[in-house]
Amino acid sequence: PTGIRAACVRLSRRAAAQPPMHLAVRGCDPGDARHGDIVTGLSWSNAGELLTVSDDHKVRVWSVDGEPVQQLSEVSFYCTGLLWHPSATGRAQGDVFVVGCTDGSFRLISRQGRVEKVEANAHEGAVTCVRWSRDGASLATAGEDGLIKSWSRTGMFRANLAASQGTVHAMCWSPDSDQILFSYERHLIVRPLQPSSKQTQWKAHDAPVLCCDWNPVTGFLASGGEDCKYRLWDAYGRQLYCSAPVEYSISAIAWAPSGQYFAVGSFNLLRLCDKAGWSYSRAQPACGSVFALAWTGDSTQVTAGCGEGNVLFAQLVGREVSCGPWEARQTAADVVTVVSVLDGQREELQFKDAVTELSLSAAHLIVVTATQLCIHATSNFNTPHVVELRGTVSLLLQSGPHFVMVDSVGGLQVLSYTGQLLSQPRFAGMRPSVLSPLSVAYAADLLAVVDSADAKVVRLFEPLTARQLGTLQHHLEVESVALSQLSVATKGGGRRLALIDRNRDLYVTPTEGVQEMVKLHTMVDTVAWNEENGSLAAIADGHFVVWYYPECVFVDRDLLPSTTLRQPTPDVGRSSELLDFRGTRATVRRSDGAVVTYAASPYHAMVERFVGAAAWESALRLCRYVKSHQLWACLAAMAVAGKELHTAEVAYAAIEAAEKLMFMAHVKELPTPEAREAELLLFRRKRAEAVQVLVQGGWIYRAIKMCIRCFAWEAAYDVARAHATHLDTVLYHRQKYLQETGREETLPKLQALVGSIQVDEEAIKQRVAKEKERELARGGAGA
């Protein structure tokens, strides 16, 4: 098949080809532009300018290309850190930045170099860290006195946030700016800002912690220390990754704004790492120790301030995306090369700015640069649709006739492949900066977004109109969502949403009608729906798991184990990621960064296609040819969902489910279509819907009898009372049940009914016989 052939060609190309994603590092030219001493702080402005400060008392401005622009000012004090105020306006003039000083003060300085505010006695001893909150409303400072203090934007003291017994070497804000992470000796401490909340503290390293940062998207923590290791943690202090020791202490660490990777600095070392911890690349410039790191807003370039006065500019290159026979690779900062691995067709696309994002589907390649959105059709790369951008793009998702884009100005947007804006879904409390592939799921007719204000809520939108269709409520915080990609017509029941919650439990629920959360598995790391059929794959508890027909959890849960594939994956690790699940092949990135492929059976997708086309005889012939218990179980569930009773009989017989075979035979003999539909709904554990079908069809007695069969006595009473009929029938069966079980009446509704209605068994039987005759007269038995 074409997909397998493309995968084999791609693997052979990778074995001999270009290096993977890495940082192309260049230093500033020697001469006057270079600082004369340690670079202690640097930060990117919203206008794309880099500010650096050094122990040579000079504050310099650099362009995004690494060229020196000017010397902004010369100060008389030693600085320990520098940070631009995170203004949302992006103006080049009028912004301010803060510098912390060794004399215990901090200063707010304007873009023109004018000192706006001096807080002379902020700390006793040096100010070791200065950090703006994510929204720019608060400034936090830490010092050698062990205190962490909060200040207003204008430098007015607010409160002491935390205190330790010694020097605080590192500090940062949480993504929501409601917690502070800081280090004390070998420990990391998470301090909530609410006065009544308890802080979380744990031993993070075997030597003092020198640096830390908080992922703005995933919420993971990164830390480095004098034990020469860097580690990843969740917000509760559970270790997710620990690196092998390097030669020298880890002196700087910084997450990219996209949250997909982070940079690590040490002596003559600059490393690019994935969000799972493994390393993409390792550069060894002769620059001394790296003391400060800063990413650009588009996450494509990181700069490093070094001990010998160097300022390193490292461009992210070598990113690669693939889909079907197409493979796109960023070969230079502004060049993307597209190759067809089947026929060798090659296109080199040159852009006027550096490439910041790539997204590839079978029909379109979308390239985002610093100023433009370029949409290429894979049938013709020479005539792209170009859209001018106003903000920084952080997310691209393709599906069907349109795609989703998130940028810093327009927020969440749905666009056509001609670049036309179709809609902008909005809700109260939405924060576009934290939207990621984990919190946004997209299909051709549905958009699901995890509410950033309340992570227990998933909001559903219609992409074309941005109309909110509803919400899904979970009992725990949702960490990841995925939407089935199969169309509603083929699936027969609407799309399904899979979610992973904080406990790493996997649930699946319908997106239409009544919410029905069903747990599929526990200890799940990653999940993905198949792009071409309705199967669902996950890495769970050390296994690669595929649910070939996850819909059977809503049809016949007993069949779920029989329709599931489990393969042991001992080397995948805890932080693995399902990159793609298409056809019979799932691509998984292991926790060590290696990409491996797992295979699934092709027959289940073939049966699903036959069922979607109502070719039940073809589905039966395929199952008889393959002779797979797993395949027969899938067909049984599909037949029940499609109300195809003959096929269900054959499938249940093949898997030796005699009791269900007999039930299907019983359903076929029922005289009315409403009765057959109600029995199938009851089989699917949807009693309320089954009763409603019978009541709407006018079969009140059968609805009451169904409730009695399920021992839903109060429901039977409610139906009889609502239609003023068969109350004595309910009481008769209830009294008979109590006599057989030797119990006393405990239901208040039926206790009140005992004295008001006379039970006549013969009259009840005659009335029931008339109901059955009416059903037989309706005809249609076995249809």
N, C-alpha and C positions, 0 to 999 in steps of 0.2 A: 504494500500500500504506500501511497505517496507520503503520508505522515511518518511512517517508519523509515522510509528511504531518506527523507529530509533530515530526520534525527541522526541517522548514521553518518550522512555527509557532514552534518554540523559537528559531530563529535570528532571526526577525522580532521576537520579544518582546525578545530580548537587545539588538537594535539600538536600541531605544527605551526600555529599562527602567532598573532600579535599578543603582547602581554595583556592581562585582564585590566580592569579599571584600576587606575593608580593616580598618584599626584605627580604632576610635572613641576618640579621645584626649580625656582630661579631666585637668586639673591639680587639685592640692589647693587648697582654698579659701584665699584670702589671710587672714592673721592670725597668731595664735600657733602654729598647726599647721605653718606653713611654716618650713623651715630658714632660718637667717640667712646661710648661706654655701654653698659648693660641697658638693653631695652626692657623696661619694667612694665610697660602697659601699652596696649594698642586697641583700637576699636573702629568699626566701620560705621559711618553715618548713613542716614536714610537716603542721602543724595549720592552715595557711592564713593565717598571720600574716606581714606584711612588716616587716622590720627595716631601718632606714636609719641611716646615720651621716654626719655632715657636719663641715666645718671649724669649725662653731659649737660643737663638742665635745658635741653632744647625740646620743643614740641613741633613736630613736623607733620605736613600734610602730603599724602600720596594719592595718585590716581588709581583707578581700578586696574590699570595696565601695569602698575608697579613703578610708574615714573614719579619722581619727586615734583611736587607742585610748588611748595613754599615752606619756609620756616615760619610757623605761626607766631611763636613767641619764644622768649628765653626766660626761664623762671629761676628764682634764687633758692629754691627748696628742692629736696630730693623726693621723688614720687614713687609710690609703691603700686599704683594702678591707675588706669584711665578707662572711662566708659561714657559713650555718648548717651544722652537722654533718648529713650525710644519714642520719639515723637511720631504720631500717625500722619503728620502732614507731609513729611519728606522734604521740607524746605532746606535749601543749602544755607540760608542766612537765618539768623535768629535762634538757632538751636544752641543748646548748652551741653557741656560735658563736665564730668566730675573727675577730680584727681584726688587720691589719697596720699598723705604725706608721712614721712618718717617722724615728724615732730608732733604727731597726734592730731593733726588738723586735716580737713578736707576743703577743697575749693571748687566752686562752680564757676566755669569759665565759658564765655560766649565764643561763637565761631570766629569772631574778629580778634580773639585773644584777650578780651577785657575780663578781668576778674569780677564776677557779679556778686559773689558771696564767699566769705571766709569764716569757717567755724573753727576757731583756734584751739579749743579744748574739747574736741570730740572724744578723744580717748587719752588715757595715760599710757605713754609709749606710742609706738608707731601704729598707724592705721594700716592693717594688713590687707583688707578687702573692701571694695566698694561695689555695690550691685543695685541697679535700678530694678524695681518690680516690672513684671511683663507689661503692665498697662502704663508704666511711667508715673504712677501716682505717688509712689514711695521710694525712698532711698534707704538702703540698709548698709551699715558700716560695721566692720569688725576690727578688733585691735589686739595688741599685745596684752592688754589688761583683761582679756577673756570675755569682754562684753560685746554683744551685738545690739546695735541701736537703730531705731527707725527715725527717719526724718521726712519732712514734706518735700515737695518738688523744689521749693524755694530755699530749703536748708533749715527749716524750723524743726527743733527737736520734738518728737512725739512720744516715744516710749523706749524702754529697754526691752528688747525682744527675748533675749536669752543671756545666760552667763555660764562660763566654764571656769575651771580652776587654773587654766593656763592660756597660752597664746592660741588664738583661732587662726589657723593657716589658710583655710579655704571656706567659702560660703557661697550659697546661691539660693534663688527663690524657686518655689514649685511652679508648675505651669499655670495654676490658678491664682498664684500670689497669695495663697492662704497658709503656706508653710515655709519654713526656712530649713535648709540643710547646711550643716556646718561640721567642721572637724575639730577634734580635741585629742592631741596625741595620736593614739592608734585607733580612735573611735570615730564613727560617724553618728550624728544626732539629727533627727528630724523633729523640729519643734513647730507644732501648730500655733497659729496666732490667736486662737480662741483661748481665753484665760483658763477655762475649766478643762481643757484637753491635756492629755498626758503626752509627753515626748517619747520618741522611740530611739533607743541608743543600742549600738552593737559594736563589737570589735571588728573592724574592717580590714586591718592590715597588721603585719607583724612588726611594723616600724611606724613612725609618725606619718599621718596622712598629709600630703602636701597640696593636693588639688582635688576638686570634685565639681560635677556639673549634673544638671537635672534635664532629662530629655523633655522638650516641650510638647511632644506628641504622644509618645508611648508611656511617659511617666517613669522610665527606668533611670537609675542613678549610675553614674560612672565616677570612679575614684582612682587615684594613683598615690603612691607613697614611697618612702625611702626603702621599702623592701623590694624595690625594682619591679613591681607588678602593678598592673591595672586590673580593676575588677568591675563587674556590673552587678547591680542589685535591683530588686523591686522596692516599692515604697515602704514595705514592711520589714526590710532588712534581710530578705532571703537572697543568698548569692545565686546569680544566674550564670556568671562566667568569671574565671580567673585565668589570667595570662601566664605564660611561662616567664620567669624572671629575665629581664634584660640586664645589660652590663652596669647601668647607672640608675639612679633614682628617677622616678617619673615626676617631672616638675610641672607639667601642664597637661590639661585635658579639656576638650570642648566639644559639645554636640553640635552638629549642623542644625540649622533651623528646621529643616525638613524632618529631622528625627531619624533618618535612614542610616546615618553613619556618624562617626566621631573621629577626632584627631587626637593623637597622643604625642607629647613631646618629652624628650630626654636629652642627654648630652650627645650631640652630633646625631640625633635621631628624630625623625618625623614620620609617624606611622598613621595610615588611614585604616580605620576599622569599621566593620559592619555593626549594625545595631545589636546583633547577637554576640559580638565580642571578637570574632575571628578577624584576622588581618587581611586587607586587600593588598596593601603594598607597604614597603619600608624604604624610606629614603635616608641617606646618611650624609647630609651636607656638613662640611667643616665649618660649623658656626658656633660651637660651644653649646652650652645648655639652652634649651628652649624654655623661656620663663613666662611667655604669654601667647595665647592663641585666640584668633578671632575669625569667624566665618562671615562671608558676605550673605546678604539676605536671601539670595537665590540658591545658596548651598553649593555653589560651584567652585568657590575659591576660599582657601584658608591662608591666613597670614600668621607668621610666627615672629615674635620678638626674642632675640638671642643674646647670649652673654657676651659676645664679641662685638656687639653693636650692629649686627646684621638685622635686616628685616627681610624675611623669606616670603615669597609669593608662590603659592602652590595651587596650580590649576587642576581641577578634576577632569581627567580624560580617560578614554578607553571604555566608557559605558556602552553596554550592549543590550539590545532587546531583540527578540525573535518571535515569529508567529508563522506557523506553517512553513512554506519554503523560503520565507523572507528573513533576512538577518540585517539589522541596522547597527552600526558601530560608530561611535564618536572617535574619529582618528586624530582630530586636533580640536582646539578650543572652539573653532567656528566651522568645522567640517564634519559631515556625517556621510559615511559610505554605506550604501545599501547593496546587498548581494543576494541573488537567488541561488540557493545551494543546490538546486536541481539542474539548471542549465548554465550557471555561471554568469548570468546577466549582472552587470555591475554599474551602479550609478554613484557618482561622487557629488554631493550637494554642498555648495558653499553658501554661507550665511554672512550677513554683514556684522553680526554681533556674536558673542560667545553663546553656545548652546547650553540651556539650563535644564530642559526636560525633554524626554523622548517617550513616545507611546506608539506601538505598532499593532495593527490588527491585520487580518487577511486582505482587507480592502484599502486601508489608509495608514499612512505614516504621519504623525503629528510631531512637529519639532517646535519647541519653544526657545526663543532667544531672549536676550535682555529686554528687547523692545517689541518683538513681533511674535505672532503665532502663525506658523506655516503649516498648511494642511495639504499633504500630497496624496494623490491616489496611486496605489501600487501599479495600476495599469498605465500611468503616465506621470513620471516624476518631474517633467519639465514645466508643467503649468500649475503651480500650487496656488491655493487661495491664501492670501496674506491678510492678517488682521493686526492692527496696531494695538499694543498692550499699554495699559496704564499702571498696572501693578505687577508684583512678582508672583508667578504661577507656582503653586505648591503641589497640585494634584491634577492628574489626567486619567479619566476612565472612559473606555470606548465600549459601546454596545448598540447594535442595531443601526438605525438611521441617524443617530446623533451621539454626542459625547458630553461628558461632564468635565468642567474645569473649575478649579478654585484658585483665585488670586487674592492678593492683599487689598485690592480696591473694590472689585466687583463682588467678592465673596463667592458663593456657590452659584454656578451658572450652567445652563444647558444650551449647547450650540449645535447647529447643523454642520455638516461637512463642507458647506460653502462659507462658513464663518459667521452665519447669521445667529444673533442671540435669540433663543426661543423662550427662555424663562429664567427666573432667578428665585428659586425656592428660599423662603425665609421663615424663621420662627423666633420667638422671644428667647434671648439668651444664646443664640447661635454664635459661635466663635470660629470663623473660617480658618484661623491660624492653627487650630488643633485638628482639623479634618484630615484624615489619612485613609489609605486603602483599608485599614482595619475598621474605621468608624463609618465609612460610606460604602454602600452596596448599590449596584446599578444594573438595571435590565432595561430592555427596550421600552417597556411601558410602566416601569416602577422605579422609584428611587427611595432607598432606606437610609436614614441618617440617625446615628446615636446622638441623643440630646446631650450636649456638653454641660448644660446646667444640671441635668439629672440623668446620670448614665444608666439608670434602670429603665429609661423610656427610649423606644425606637420610633421615630416619626416616618410616616410613609407619604410620598408625594407622587403626583402625576407629572412626569418630566415636561411635557409640552405646555402645560398651563400653570405649573407650580402650585396647583391646588392640593392642599393637604387631605389625603384620603382617610387618615386615621392614625392611631398610635398603638403600639404594642407595649404592654407593661410587663416587666420581669421583676422577680423578687430580689435580684442581686444586680450589681453593676455589670453592664455588658461591655466586654473588651473587644469583641470582633463580631462582624456580621457578614453574611454572604447571601445573595439572592440566586435562586435557580434561574438558569438562562433559557430553559425550554419555554416555548410559547404556551399561552393558556389553552388554546385549542387542542394542541397535542397532549398537554399534560392532563387535561380534563379535571379541572378543579382549582385553577389559579396557581400563582407562583407560591413557592415555599421560601421561608426565611430561615437560615441556620444561624445560630448565634452561640458564642462561647462567653460564659460569664466569668466573674472573678475567681470562682472555685475551679475553673478549667473544665466545667461541665458543658457538654454540647446538647443544645435543644434545637428542635425544628418545629415550626408553627406555620399555619396558613396565613396569608396576608389578606385574605378576604373572609367575610363572615365572622363567626364566633372565634375568638382567640382560643387556641388549644395548644399550649406548650407541652411538648413531649420530650423527655430526656432520651437521647440516643446513646450517649457514652460519657465516661468520666476521664479525667486526666488527658484532655485533648490539647495539643499544642497548636495545631493549625488545621484549617478546613477549607475546602473549595468544591464548588459544583462543577460538573462536567460542562464544557462549552457546547457539546453536540448532542447530549442526551440528558436524561433526568437523574443520573447517578451522582452520588456524593462521596467524596474522599476526605480522609483525615489522617493525621499522624497522632495516634493516641496510645498512651501507656506502652511505648516501645513497639508499636505495630503500625503497619500501613493498613488502613481499614477502608473498604469500599462498600457502601450500601448501594447495591445495584438498582433497587427500587425502594427508596426511602418512603414513598407514599404508602407502603404497606403498614407503616406504623399507625396510619389513620384508617386502614382497611382491616387488617388481620395481624395484630401484634405478635401472635404466636409464630408467624412466618418470618419475623425479622432476623433471627439468627440464621435461618436457612437461606436468606437472600443476601448475606453479608460475606465478603471476602476479608480474611485476616492473614497478613504476612508479617512475620517477625522482622524488626528492623533494629538490631542491637546497636548499630553504629551511628544511627541518625542523631541521637542526642536530644536534649530537652528543648533547645531553642531552634528547632528545625522550621522550615517554611515551605509550604506547597506553592511552587512558583506557577505551575500550569497543570491543568487536568483537561486533556482534550482527546476525544476518541478513546483509545485503549491505553493511552500512555499518560502517566503522571510524573511530573518533574519536581524533585524535592531538593532543596538546599539543606545540607546537613549542618549541624551546629559548628562544625569545623570549616564551613565554607565550601566543601566539595558538593558538586551537583550530581545526583544519582537519579535513575529512572526506574519506575516500577510499572508493571504491566497489569492490565485488567482484561477480563474475557470480552471478546467482541460480540458474543451471541446475545447477551442481554439487551444491548442496544438494538440489535436486529429485531428481536421480539418486540421491543418497544415501538419500533417503526411500523411493524406489522399491525400492532394494536392501534396505533394512532391512525392508521389508514383503514381500520375495521376489517383487516384481512385475518380473521381469527383462524381460518383453516390453514393459512400459511404459517401462522405462529405455532399451531399444533404440529404441523409437519416438521418444522425446525426442531421443536422440543423432542419429538420422537426420534429424529436423526441424531441429535447430540446426546440424548439419554443422560441428562444432568439433573440431579435432584434440585440443585440450586436454581436451574433454569425453569423447571416445572413450578417451583415455589413462587418465582417471580410472575409466571403466567397466571397462576391461581389468584394472586393478589390483583393483578391487572384485570382479570376477568370479573372479579367481584366489583372492582371499582367501575368497570364498564357495563355492569349488569348483564353480562353474557353468561347465563347460567349453565348452558351445555359445556362451554369451554371450562368453566370453573369445576364442573363435575369431573371432567376428564383429568384436569390438572391435580385435583385433590386425590383422585384415585391413584395417579402416578406416584404421589408422595406418601401414599398409604395413610391419609387422614380420613379414616372411615366415618367418624362422627360428622365431619364437615361435608363429606360427600352426601351423607344421608340428609343433612340439613338442606343442601342445595336441591336435592331431589324433592324434599318437602316443599320448598319455596316454589319450585316449578309447577306443583299441583295446586297452588292457591288459585282461587277463581277470579280474582280481580287484580289489575295492575297495581292499584294502590296498596293492596295487601302484600304483593311481592316486593314492591319498593320499600315498604315499611319494614318488612322482615330483613331485607338486606341492610337497611340503616341500623336496625337493632343488632345485627351481626357485627356491624362496625362500631358498636357501643355508642350509638347516637339515639338513645331512647326518646328524648324530647322531640327530636326532628321526626322520628318514626311516628309518634303519636300525633304530631301536627299533620302529617301527610294523611293519616287515616281520618282525622277529624275534618279536614278540608274536603276529603272525598265523600263525607257523609256516613262513614262506617264507625259510628260511635261505639257500638258494642265491641268491635274488634280492637278499638283503641283502649277501651276499659280493660278488656281481657289481656291485652299486651302488658299493661301496667300491673295487673294481678300476677301474671306469669313472672314478672321481674320483682315481685313482692314490694312494689311501689304503691302501697295501699293509699296513702294520702293523695298521690297523683291520680289514682283511679277514682277516688272520691271527688276530687276537683273536677275531673272531666264529666262525671255523672251529674254532679250538682250544676255545672255550667250549662248542661243541655237538658236538665230536668228529666233524666231517664236512667234506668238501670241502677238506681241507688240501692234497691233491694238485692240486685245481683252482687254488688260490691259487698254488702253486709253478709249475704249468704256465703260467699267464698271466704270472707274474713272469719266468720264464726267457724266454718269448717276447718280452716287453717289452725285456729286457736285450739280446737278440740283435738286435732291430730298431734299438735306439739305440746299440749298440756299447759298452755300459758293463759294469762289473764289479759283482758283488753287494756292497753295503755295509751292508745291514740285518742286525744280529746275529741277530734272530729267524729270518729266512729262511735265513741262512747255516747255522744249526744244523739247519734242516729238510731241507737238500739231501741229506745222507747218510743220513737216517733214513726217507725216504719214496721209493718208486718211482713215477715219473710214467708212467702209461699213458694215452696220448691217447685211444685208442678207448674205454676204460672210462669216462673222464671224459665223453666226448661222449654215451655211452649214459645215464649217470646224469643228465646235464643234460637230455637228451630226456625222460626220465621225469618230471623236475621240471616241465617245460613241459606235459606231458600232464596232470599233476595239477592245474596251474593252469587248463588249459582245461576240465577236468572240473568244476572249481568253478563255472564259468559266470559270468554277470553282466557279460560284456564290453560296454563302451559304456554301462553303466547309470549 
